Amino acid sequence: MTKTTINRRTFGILSTGAIVSAAATARAQGKKVVRFVQNGNLTILDPIWTTAYVTRNHGYFIYDTLFAIDEHNAVKPQMVDKYEVSADKTLWTFTLRDGLEWHDGKPVTSDDCIASVKRWGARDTMGQKLMDFVKEMKAVNAKTFTMQLKEPYGLVLDSLGKPSSNVPFMMPKAVAETDPFKQIGSQIGSGPFIYVNAESKPGEKHVYIKNPKYKPRSDPPSGLAGGKIVKVDRVEVVEMPDPQQQVNAIIAGEIDLIEQPPHDLLPVLKTDKGVQLVNWNPLGQQFIFRMNWTQPPFNNPKMRMAALLCVRQEDYLKATVGSPEYYKVSSAAFVSGTPNAFEAPNDFLIKPNYEKAKQLLKEAGYDGTPVVLMQSTTLPVLTNMAPVTKSLLEQGGFKVDMQSMDWQTLVTRRTKKDPPSQGGWNIFHTFSVAADILNPISCSYMAANGDKAWFGWPNDPEMEKLRDSYSKETDPAKAKELAHAVQNRAIETAQYGWVGQWYGPGAARKNITGWLKAPVPVMWNIDKA
């Protein structure tokens, strides 16, 4: 483990010099170059195949969306010029705006969009729910297509404008027809940047250049909506896994932006005259842990509940975030301070009940087999989560085998349903931006449709009935009641654990402007003096 860490750090230090040198060459040619460090390394380039945020970020560089949310979370047309809804609310007609073109020069067509929505709808939990209501999608002409529903569905625009993983990005038909459970091999989009494969080296950098043919909307930029106006010539996503190195590099002016600097280093950045902290995602994030319903012991609901009864949120938040300025203890699954927020009773997930946990383990016949807990070591904000879980579960009577790995290995391994002894898993941690989890349909962790559900694959028909009811409800008060019922059902079945809300600014050099407030760190509108 130590050797791997040293090698990665050494590689990062050596490669930074080459990246800075390449950027200096571009500047000498009169080009504006922005160097950006994300919250992890990018190895998977298909934003439908994985929900990893680094891959989502890549998607926003090169792809575009039919709709998008503004900074107030209102859904706005993006690639769509206009849309109409029939009187019975079952026929939706969408017309694309003029000037949409793929990076290879071919026009964006209705057939491309239909294929893209279908592929996204096969993988994304919100897309799956939408497609349950879709009877047919059909091209009227090259720029207009229809979506015929079986019955009215209240979340059509919310679904097509879903802001974060998985995002319904539009791809060329030939690419979008790739099996949703296989990765695409093309990076041709119609978005504001073009991916430069020849200059991109996973583990070192990914290069994007301004798309000279992209025609932004005339609306002012707001959140992920409005005009995607690119003001720089080139963005280099620098892969620099060591947080201290990131901070040193931005202070030295070797990089321009950091998506997610670690909280313990924020005081250093605050005092540097050349750096600014930018609250680009004011809604914040939520930590969760996911249990595998398909393998013992968490195929037993008593075992899952025993795990949840061991949780004390503040232990996680102190270990990972540190300062109460940047975290909030809350038992609300749908993000405290938002319309569907509902604090759970009996200090659920706030205070542990180890005696009850041990009683449930005994009732479930727990035989002492260690649960396999995957720990990510390359996302600073997640590194300390698994050790906390190991400690809490062991106090509740579990035995825990914590296995450490980099984030991309974890992202790949979590797709496996094999027994833990054969490369599978029992439990892992991740986090979501708040915009992903504001209601029972957008929150992928609440889907309980078995093999189609997000990793962990919960299977609960009663939960799916509640989610269906929510999706059809048009009365806001009744919808909120259903959201509460969904959360209560998730508690009853111990579907997963939400273990605290947290916030954190990005860091940018003082000569960087235009970082938009959105759940995604997008690079359009950013300028460099």
C-alpha positions in Angstrom: 0.0 0.0 0.0 2.8 2.4 0.9 4.7 1.7 -2.2 1.6 2.4 -4.4 1.0 5.7 -2.7 4.6 6.8 -3.1 4.6 5.9 -6.8 1.4 7.8 -7.4 2.7 10.9 -5.6 6.0 10.7 -7.4 4.3 10.3 -10.8 2.0 13.3 -10.0 4.9 15.5 -9.1 6.9 14.6 -12.2 3.9 14.9 -14.5 2.9 18.3 -13.2 6.1 19.8 -14.7 5.1 18.5 -18.2 1.6 19.8 -17.8 2.7 23.3 -16.8 5.3 23.2 -19.6 2.5 22.4 -22.2 0.3 25.1 -20.7 3.2 27.6 -20.9 3.7 26.7 -24.6 0.0 27.4 -25.3 0.1 30.7 -23.5 3.1 31.7 -25.6 0.9 31.1 -28.6 -1.6 33.6 -27.2 -4.1 31.1 -25.9 -6.0 31.1 -22.6 -5.4 27.9 -20.7 -7.1 26.9 -17.5 -5.8 24.0 -15.4 -8.4 22.3 -13.3 -8.0 19.6 -10.6 -11.1 17.5 -10.0 -12.0 15.4 -7.0 -10.4 12.3 -8.4 -8.8 10.7 -11.5 -10.8 10.2 -14.7 -10.5 6.8 -16.2 -14.1 6.0 -17.4 -15.4 8.3 -20.1 -18.9 7.0 -20.5 -21.3 9.1 -18.3 -24.1 6.7 -18.7 -22.2 3.6 -17.8 -21.0 5.1 -14.4 -22.4 7.7 -11.9 -18.9 8.8 -10.9 -18.8 12.6 -10.7 -15.5 12.9 -12.6 -17.1 11.2 -15.5 -20.2 13.4 -15.2 -17.9 16.4 -15.3 -16.3 15.1 -18.5 -19.8 14.7 -20.0 -20.6 18.4 -19.4 -17.4 19.4 -21.3 -18.3 17.6 -24.5 -22.0 16.8 -24.5 -25.2 18.9 -24.3 -28.6 18.3 -22.8 -32.2 18.8 -24.0 -33.0 20.7 -20.8 -31.0 22.1 -17.9 -31.6 23.6 -14.4 -30.8 27.2 -13.6 -29.2 28.4 -10.4 -32.7 28.4 -8.8 -33.3 24.7 -9.8 -35.9 25.7 -12.4 -35.8 23.5 -15.6 -35.1 25.5 -18.8 -34.8 24.4 -22.4 -31.2 23.9 -23.6 -30.9 22.0 -26.9 -34.6 22.3 -27.2 -36.0 25.4 -28.9 -39.6 24.8 -28.0 -41.9 22.1 -26.7 -45.6 21.5 -26.5 -47.8 19.3 -24.3 -51.2 17.9 -25.4 -54.4 18.8 -23.5 -54.4 15.3 -21.9 -50.7 15.7 -21.0 -49.7 12.4 -22.7 -48.1 13.7 -25.9 -45.0 15.8 -25.6 -43.5 17.4 -28.7 -39.9 18.7 -28.7 -38.2 20.8 -31.4 -34.5 21.3 -31.4 -32.9 24.7 -31.9 -31.0 25.7 -35.0 -27.3 25.2 -35.3 -26.8 22.0 -33.3 -23.9 20.1 -34.7 -21.8 17.1 -33.6 -18.0 17.6 -33.3 -17.5 15.7 -36.6 -19.6 18.3 -38.4 -22.8 16.3 -38.8 -26.1 17.9 -37.6 -27.8 16.8 -34.4 -31.1 15.0 -35.3 -34.2 13.8 -33.6 -33.1 10.2 -34.0 -29.9 11.0 -32.1 -31.9 12.4 -29.2 -34.3 9.5 -29.1 -31.5 7.0 -29.0 -29.7 9.0 -26.3 -32.8 9.2 -24.1 -33.4 5.5 -24.4 -29.8 4.6 -23.5 -29.9 6.9 -20.5 -33.3 5.6 -19.5 -32.0 2.1 -19.3 -29.4 2.9 -16.7 -30.5 6.0 -14.7 -33.0 5.4 -11.9 -34.9 8.6 -12.8 -34.7 7.7 -16.5 -36.0 4.2 -15.8 -39.1 5.7 -14.0 -39.7 8.0 -17.0 -39.4 5.2 -19.5 -42.0 3.1 -17.5 -44.5 5.8 -18.6 -43.3 6.1 -22.2 -45.3 4.3 -24.8 -43.3 5.5 -27.8 -40.8 8.0 -29.0 -40.9 9.0 -32.6 -39.1 11.4 -35.0 -41.5 13.8 -36.8 -38.7 15.2 -38.8 -34.9 15.9 -38.4 -35.5 18.5 -35.7 -38.8 17.5 -34.1 -39.7 14.4 -32.1 -42.5 13.2 -29.9 -42.8 11.3 -26.6 -46.1 9.5 -26.2 -46.9 8.6 -22.6 -49.2 5.8 -21.4 -50.6 8.2 -18.9 -49.7 11.6 -17.6 -46.3 11.9 -15.8 -45.4 14.9 -13.8 -41.6 14.7 -14.0 -40.9 14.7 -17.7 -39.0 17.9 -17.8 -37.4 17.3 -14.4 -36.1 14.0 -15.8 -34.8 15.3 -19.1 -33.2 18.2 -17.2 -31.6 16.0 -14.5 -28.5 17.9 -13.5 -26.2 15.2 -12.2 -25.4 11.5 -12.4 -26.6 10.0 -14.5 -27.2 13.0 -16.8 -29.3 12.5 -20.0 -26.5 13.7 -22.3 -27.2 13.7 -26.1 -24.9 11.5 -28.2 -24.9 10.6 -31.9 -27.3 7.8 -32.7 -24.5 5.3 -33.6 -22.9 5.9 -30.2 -26.1 6.0 -28.2 -27.2 2.6 -29.6 -24.3 1.0 -27.7 -25.5 -1.5 -25.1 -26.2 0.6 -22.0 -24.2 -2.0 -20.0 -21.1 -1.6 -22.2 -18.9 1.5 -22.4 -19.0 3.7 -25.5 -15.8 4.0 -27.6 -16.4 7.5 -29.0 -16.1 10.9 -27.5 -18.0 12.9 -30.2 -20.5 15.2 -28.6 -22.1 18.5 -29.6 -21.1 20.4 -26.4 -19.0 23.6 -25.9 -15.7 21.7 -25.7 -14.0 19.0 -27.8 -12.0 16.2 -26.1 -8.4 15.9 -27.4 -7.8 12.2 -27.2 -4.3 12.5 -28.7 -3.1 14.8 -25.9 -5.0 13.2 -23.0 -3.1 10.8 -20.8 -5.2 9.1 -18.0 -3.3 9.4 -14.8 -1.7 12.7 -16.0 -4.2 15.0 -17.7 -7.2 15.3 -20.0 -7.3 18.0 -22.6 -10.4 19.9 -23.9 -10.4 22.7 -26.4 -13.0 25.3 -27.2 -15.6 24.1 -29.8 -15.4 26.9 -32.4 -18.7 25.8 -34.0 -20.8 25.6 -30.8 -23.7 28.0 -30.8 -24.7 28.9 -27.3 -28.2 30.0 -26.3 -28.9 33.7 -26.2 -30.0 33.5 -22.6 -27.6 34.6 -19.9 -25.8 31.7 -18.1 -27.5 30.6 -14.9 -26.5 27.3 -13.2 -26.4 24.7 -15.9 -28.8 26.6 -18.1 -28.5 29.5 -20.5 -25.7 30.4 -22.8 -22.7 28.1 -22.6 -20.2 30.7 -23.6 -16.6 29.4 -23.6 -14.1 32.2 -22.8 -10.9 30.2 -22.8 -9.2 28.3 -25.5 -8.2 25.2 -23.6 -8.9 23.4 -20.3 -6.5 20.9 -18.9 -7.9 18.6 -16.2 -4.8 17.8 -14.2 -4.7 14.5 -12.3 -3.1 15.3 -9.0 -4.3 13.0 -6.3 -2.2 14.4 -3.4 -4.2 17.2 -1.7 -1.2 18.9 -0.3 0.3 19.0 -3.8 -2.9 20.5 -5.1 -2.8 23.3 -2.6 0.9 24.0 -3.2 0.3 24.0 -6.9 -2.6 26.5 -6.8 -0.6 28.8 -4.4 2.3 28.7 -6.8 0.1 29.4 -9.8 0.8 26.1 -11.5 -3.0 25.2 -11.6 -6.0 27.5 -11.7 -8.9 25.7 -10.0 -9.5 22.9 -7.5 -13.0 21.4 -7.4 -12.9 20.1 -3.8 -9.9 21.1 -1.6 -9.8 19.2 1.6 -11.3 21.0 4.6 -8.2 20.8 6.7 -6.3 22.8 4.1 -8.9 25.6 3.6 -7.3 27.8 6.3 -4.1 27.8 4.2 -5.9 28.8 1.1 -7.9 31.5 2.9 -4.7 33.3 3.9 -3.1 33.3 0.5 -3.5 36.6 -1.4 -3.5 34.9 -4.8 -6.3 32.4 -4.1 -10.0 32.8 -3.6 -12.6 30.3 -2.3 -15.7 29.9 -4.4 -19.0 28.5 -3.1 -20.0 27.1 -6.4 -22.4 24.4 -5.0 -24.3 26.2 -2.1 -26.8 23.3 -1.7 -23.9 21.1 -0.6 -23.6 17.3 -0.5 -24.7 14.3 1.5 -22.6 11.3 2.6 -24.2 7.9 2.3 -23.2 4.3 2.7 -24.7 1.5 0.6 -25.2 -2.1 1.6 -25.4 -5.0 -0.9 -28.9 -6.6 -0.7 -27.9 -9.5 -2.9 -25.2 -11.0 -0.6 -25.1 -12.1 3.0 -25.3 -10.7 5.6 -27.2 -7.6 4.2 -29.7 -9.7 2.2 -31.3 -10.0 5.7 -33.2 -6.8 6.7 -32.4 -7.3 10.4 -28.7 -7.2 9.5 -29.1 -4.0 7.5 -31.1 -2.4 10.4 -28.4 -3.5 12.8 -25.8 -1.6 10.7 -27.9 1.5 10.6 -28.5 1.4 14.4 -24.7 1.7 14.8 -24.5 5.1 13.0 -23.6 8.3 14.7 -23.4 11.0 12.0 -21.2 13.4 13.8 -18.4 10.8 14.0 -18.3 10.8 10.2 -18.6 14.6 9.8 -15.8 15.3 12.3 -13.5 12.7 10.8 -14.0 13.9 7.2 -15.0 17.6 7.3 -13.9 18.7 10.8 -15.3 22.1 11.2 -19.0 22.5 12.0 -18.9 25.5 9.7 -19.0 23.0 6.8 -21.3 20.3 8.0 -24.8 19.6 9.3 -26.1 16.7 11.3 -29.5 15.8 9.9 -31.7 12.6 9.6 -33.5 14.0 6.5 -32.8 11.8 3.5 -34.0 14.5 1.1 -31.6 17.3 2.3 -32.4 19.5 5.3 -33.7 22.9 4.2 -35.3 21.7 1.0 -39.1 21.1 0.4 -39.1 17.3 1.0 -36.9 17.4 4.1 -38.2 15.4 7.0 -36.3 14.6 10.2 -36.6 11.0 11.1 -37.9 10.0 14.6 -35.9 8.5 17.5 -32.6 10.1 16.6 -32.3 7.7 13.7 -28.7 7.8 12.3 -27.9 10.5 14.9 -27.3 8.4 18.0 -26.3 4.7 17.9 -28.2 2.0 19.7 -25.6 -0.8 20.1 -27.7 -3.0 22.3 -30.5 -3.1 19.8 -28.0 -3.7 17.0 -26.5 -6.7 18.9 -30.0 -8.1 19.6 -30.9 -8.0 15.9 -27.6 -9.7 15.0 -28.5 -12.5 17.4 -32.0 -12.8 16.0 -30.6 -12.8 12.4 -28.2 -15.6 13.3 -25.1 -13.7 12.5 -22.2 -16.2 12.3 -19.3 -13.7 12.7 -18.3 -13.6 9.0 -16.6 -10.3 8.4 -18.4 -7.8 6.2 -16.3 -6.5 3.3 -16.1 -2.8 3.6 -14.6 -1.0 0.6 -12.5 2.1 1.4 -11.6 4.7 -1.2 -8.2 6.2 -0.5 -7.9 8.7 -3.4 -10.9 11.0 -2.7 -9.9 12.9 0.4 -13.4 13.6 1.5 -14.2 9.8 1.6 -10.9 8.4 2.9 -11.9 8.6 6.6 -15.4 7.4 6.1 -14.7 3.7 6.0 -12.6 3.6 9.2 -15.4 5.3 11.1 -17.9 2.7 9.8 -15.5 -0.1 10.8 -15.3 1.3 14.3 -19.1 1.9 14.7 -20.0 -1.5 13.3 -17.6 -3.3 15.5 -19.0 -1.6 18.5 -22.4 -3.0 17.4 -21.2 -6.6 17.2 -20.1 -6.9 13.5 -16.7 -8.1 12.3 -15.4 -5.9 9.5 -12.8 -6.6 6.8 -11.9 -3.1 5.5 -10.3 -3.3 2.0 -8.5 -0.2 0.7 -8.4 0.8 -3.0 -8.4 3.8 -5.2 -11.8 5.3 -6.2 -11.8 4.1 -9.8 -11.2 0.5 -8.5 -14.1 0.9 -6.1 -16.3 2.3 -8.8 -15.6 -0.8 -11.0 -15.9 -3.3 -8.1 -19.2 -2.0 -6.9 -20.8 -3.1 -10.1 -20.1 -6.8 -9.2 -22.8 -9.0 -7.6 -20.3 -11.8 -6.8 -19.8 -12.9 -3.2 -17.3 -10.8 -1.4 -14.9 -13.8 -1.3 -14.9 -13.7 -5.1 -14.4 -10.0 -5.7 -17.7 -8.7 -4.6 -18.5 -6.5 -1.6 -20.9 -5.8 1.3 -20.7 -2.1 1.9 -19.1 1.1 0.6 -19.3 4.9 1.0 -20.0 7.7 -1.5 -21.6 11.1 -1.5 -24.1 13.0 -3.7 -24.6 16.6 -4.5 -27.8 17.7 -3.0 -29.4 18.4 -6.4 -29.3 14.7 -7.1 -31.3 13.7 -4.0 -34.1 16.2 -3.6 -37.0 13.8 -4.2 -37.9 10.1 -4.3 -37.4 9.8 -8.1 -34.1 11.8 -8.6 -32.6 10.1 -5.6 -31.1 6.9 -7.1 -30.6 5.4 -3.6 -34.4 5.2 -3.1 -35.0 3.1 -6.2 -35.8 -0.5 -5.2 -36.4 -2.3 -8.4 -33.9 -5.1 -8.0 -31.4 -5.6 -10.8 -32.3 -2.3 -12.3 -31.6 -0.4 -9.1 -28.4 1.4 -8.3 -25.5 -0.6 -6.9 -26.7 -2.6 -3.9 -29.8 -3.6 -5.9 -32.5 -3.3 -3.3 -35.8 -5.1 -4.2 -38.9 -3.7 -2.5 -42.2 -3.6 -4.5 -43.8 -1.5 -1.8 -41.1 1.2 -2.2 -41.7 1.2 -6.0 -45.4 1.7 -5.5 -44.7 4.7 -3.3 -42.3 6.2 -5.8 -44.8 5.6 -8.6 -47.4 7.5 -6.6 -45.1 10.3 -6.0 -44.2 10.6 -9.7 -48.0 10.9 -10.6 -48.9 13.3 -7.8 -49.6 16.9 -8.9 -50.6 18.3 -5.5 -47.5 19.7 -3.8 -48.8 19.0 -0.3 -49.7 15.4 -1.2 -46.4 14.9 -3.0 -44.5 16.0 0.2 -46.5 13.5 2.2 -45.5 10.8 -0.2 -41.9 11.8 0.0 -42.1 11.4 3.8 -43.7 7.9 3.2 -40.8 7.0 1.0 -38.2 8.0 3.6 -40.2 6.1 6.3 -40.2 3.0 4.0 -36.4 3.3 3.5 -36.0 3.4 7.3 -38.3 0.4 7.7 -36.4 -1.8 5.3 -33.0 -0.3 6.2 -32.5 0.5 2.5 -29.3 2.5 2.9 -27.7 5.0 5.3 -27.5 8.8 4.9 -24.9 9.9 7.3 -24.6 13.7 7.2 -24.7 16.8 5.0 -21.6 18.8 4.2 -20.4 21.8 2.3 -17.2 22.9 0.9 -15.9 25.7 -1.5 -13.8 25.3 -4.5 -10.5 27.1 -4.9 -9.5 29.4 -7.7 -6.7 31.8 -8.5 -7.7 35.4 -8.1 -7.5 36.0 -11.9 -10.2 33.4 -12.5 -13.8 34.7 -12.9 -17.2 33.3 -13.9 -17.4 30.1 -11.9 -21.2 29.4 -12.0 -23.3 28.4 -9.0 -24.4 24.9 -9.9 -24.2 21.3 -8.7 -21.5 20.6 -11.3 -18.2 22.5 -11.7 -18.7 23.5 -15.4 -15.9 25.3 -17.3 -18.0 27.5 -19.6 -18.3 31.1 -18.6 -15.0 30.9 -16.8 -12.4 33.5 -17.8 -8.8 34.0 -17.0 -7.2 37.4 -16.8 
